[in-house]
């Protein structure tokens, strides 16, 4: 089973056996470096928003689809069960998570049925919502999706577990409930002057809406979740979920992690600000990204390794 629900989610929002995790990773998951920079078997660590999820060490990473932060599955031809993680801005209450997911699943499958949708708590008491949805792939197996959703400020964090063996058992739920999400404010890191200038100019040109200037900050080698530079330009110009369509009046970009890597650098964080409508532009994750220095200028490089 190769999950495709992220395609529907990005359109709506703008991504078995026992748990085997190293003891050190279990106790310090939120001190670990992001998986994009330093992978740890059995542990996914997101850059921003910061959170961590543990899973069996023998599971195998899967290609990402639009909207997915991470996708990993049990070994075998069926790729079932699978863990898929998303994070996206939404100011609504997480009690609506199951209906949003069910709507997304209905776009790619059929016979969608919410088995339950109820309040829950993470291990540290953080409010959450859990739900289970049964649905059928077109010309494929019946699938159960267990969803655990929680919030960090205006960000929704979703942990989805997909399997084709029926109702989700406790062994799979343990994976979802390994989710750890620190609360509170993350302070920005101090950037080198040329990187800070690049970040500032990128946001200024995005607010200005000149597509030529926007794309001048993108490397010709850009590649992000399967999207090349030409695809990014089409997204900006024509997608109803493009930030250009939202009408940004003002904003700022907070970088929470920065790691130089030769002619490249890893960074993550979020832009935020105000829309021309007067509504806030909520904190929106940059995702795990790289920038690259080309001919003395920093450019967006995507999430390619």
N, C-alpha and C positions, 0 to 999 in steps of 0.2 A: 504494500500500500504506500503510494507516494502522495503525501498530502498536498492539496492544491488550494486549501481554504484561504491562504494568505492573499491570493488574487482577489477574492471577494472582500476580504477585510480591508485591504488598502483602498478599495473603491468606496467602502463605507466610511472609513476613518480619515482619510486624507484626500505586519509584517508579521523478560519477567524474572523471575529469580530475585534474590535479595539485593538490596542496595549495597554496592561495594565502592567505598570511597576511602582514600587514605585518611587515617586518624587526624593528621595535622591539618589536612584540608577541611575536615569537618569542623574543627574548632576555630579556624581562622579564615573562613571562606571570604569574609568581607575585607580581609587584609591582602588577599591574593591579587596579583596583577590581572587585568582583563584577559580573557581567553584569546582574544585577537592577537595580543602581544606575547603571551606566555601560556600556552595550553597546558592544562593539568588534567590527566585522565580521570574521568568520573566527576568532573566539576566544570560548570559553566559560570563564568563571572562576566557580567555586563559592565561596560564602562560608565555610560550614563543613560538612563537613571541607574544608580548602583544597585545591583542585586546579584544573588548567586543561587544556583540550583544544582543539586547533586543527582547523579544517575549511575547506572551500572557501568563499570569501566570497559566492558567489552562491546558496548554499543558503538555504532559506526556513524561518523558525521555524514550528512546528506547535503546535496546542493541546496542552496537557499533559493526561495522564490520571493517575489516582491512582498515586502512587509514583514518577512521573517527575520528575527534576530539570530535564531539558532534552530537547527533541525538535526536530530540525531535519532537513530533507530537501532533496534536489536538486529544482530547479524542474521542473515538469511534472505532468501529471495523476496519474501513478502514485505520486508522492512516493517514488520509489525511485532510488538508495539513500537510507537514512535513518540518522541518528545519534540514539541514545537513551541517556541517562545516568541511572544510579541510584546511590544510596548508602544503606546501611542497616546497623544494628549486627548483628554475627554473630561470635561468638568462635571458630567452627570454622575449620579450614584452608580456604583458597580453592580447594584441589583439588576440593572438592565443588560448585563453581560451576556446571559444565555440567549436572550431574544436577538441580540446583534449577531452572535455566532450562528444561531439557528438560521437567521436570514442569509448569512454568508454561505452556509452549507447548502441551503436551498438553491443557490445559484449554480452549484456544481454537482449536486446530487438530488435525491428524491426521497420521499417517505420520511421526512425529517420529523422527529418526535422528541420533545423535551421530557425526559424521564423524571427529573427533579431539578429544582433551582432554589437554593436555600443559603441563609447566612452561615458564615464559618469564621474561624480565626486561624491565623498562622501560629506556629509554635510559640512565638513570643507574645501572642495576644493581639497582634495587628488584625483589624477587621478585614474580612475577605468574603468572597462569595464562591460557592461551589455548585456545579451543575453537571448533569450528564445528558448527552444528546445521542439519540440513535438515528442513523440515517443510512442510505444505500448509495454506493457509487453507481454511476451509469455503467451497466454491463459489468459490475464488479461486486465485491462482497458487502454484506451489511457491516457497518462500522459503528463502534461506540466511541464517543469523544467525551473525556472527562476534562472539565475546565475548572481551574482555580484562578480567581481574579482578585487582585488587590490594588490599592492606590498608593501612590507616593505624590503628595500634593495634587497637581492636576493630571498626573500621568497614570494611566491604567497599565498594569502589568498582568499579562495573561500567560499561564502555563497550561498547555493543552497536551493531553495524552490520548493517542489514537490507537485502537486495537481492533482486530477482526475476530476476537474470541468471545464476544459477549460483554456482559456488564463488567465494568471496571472493578478489579479486585483491590484489596488493601495493599498488596505489594506494589502496584502501580501508583496508588494514591500517595504512598510514602514518598515517591519521587516528587510529586507536586508539592507535598507539604514539607519538603526540605527547603523550600523557597525562603530566603532571608532577604529582607528589604530594610536597609537603614533609613531612618527618618531624619528630618532636620535639614538644615541648609548646607550645601557644599560650597566651600569657598573657591573662587577661581585661582588657577595657578598663574604665576608670572611667566609671560612668554618672552622670548627674544624679540627685540624691537622690530626686526623685519617680518617675523611671523605675526606679531600683533598688528602691524600695518596691513598685511595681507588679509587678516580676518576682518579688520575694520573696512577695508576697501570692498571686500566681497559683499558684506552686508549693505554697505552704502549703495552699491550698484544694484543689488537685489531690490532694495527699496525704490531706487530710481526707475527700475523696470526696463532699462535698455538691454535688450537681449544680447547685443554685440558685446557690451561691457561685461555682462554677466558671464558669458561664455569665454571671455578672455582670461578668466581666472581658472579655467578648466583645462587640464592637460589633454593633448590629443590622444594620449594613452589611457585616459580615464576608463575605468571599468568598475561598476558597482552593482552587485546582485544581478549580473547579466546585462546591465545597461551600459552602452558605450556613450561617448560624448554626443553623437548625433541623436541618440534616443533621449538623452537628458534635455537637449534643446527642444525636441518635440514635446516633451513633458511640460517644460516651462511655458511653451507657446500655446498648447492646445488642451492640456488636461484640465478638467474642472477642479482638480485638487492642487493645481499649481499655486505656489505662494504669490505669483503675479496676479492670479484671479482674486485672491483674498484682499488685496489692496492694503499693503503695509504702509502705515504712516511714519512710524519710528520704531527703533529697536536697538538691541544690544546683543552681543554674543558672549556667553560665559564658557570658557574652556576649563574643564575640571581636571583633565589629565593630559599631559604632553610628554612625549618621549621621542627625542631625536634618534634617527636610525640612518646615519650616513647622509646621502642626498635626499632621504625621505624622513618623515616624522609622523608618528602616530598621535592623534588627538581625538578627544571626544568632549562633549558638552552640549550646550543648547542655546539657540537664539530665542528671544522673547521680545515683547514690546506691545505696540498698540496698532490696531487696524484703523483704516480711514472711516469705518462705520462707527468708531468710538468704542467698539468691543476690544477686550484685551487680546493680544496675540499670545496664546499660552506657551509656556516652555515646551519646546519641541525638540526631540533628540536629534543631534547630528548623526548619531550612530557611530560605530567604530569606523573611523576614516583615516586615510593617509593623505598627506600632501607631499609633493615632490618638487625639488628645486631644479628648474630647467632654464638655462641661460641666465642664471642669477635671479630668477623670479620664482616665487612659490606658486604652485598650481594644485588644485584639487585632483587627487589621484584615484579616489574610490576606496573600496574595501578589499581589493585584490591583494594577495599575499606576495 
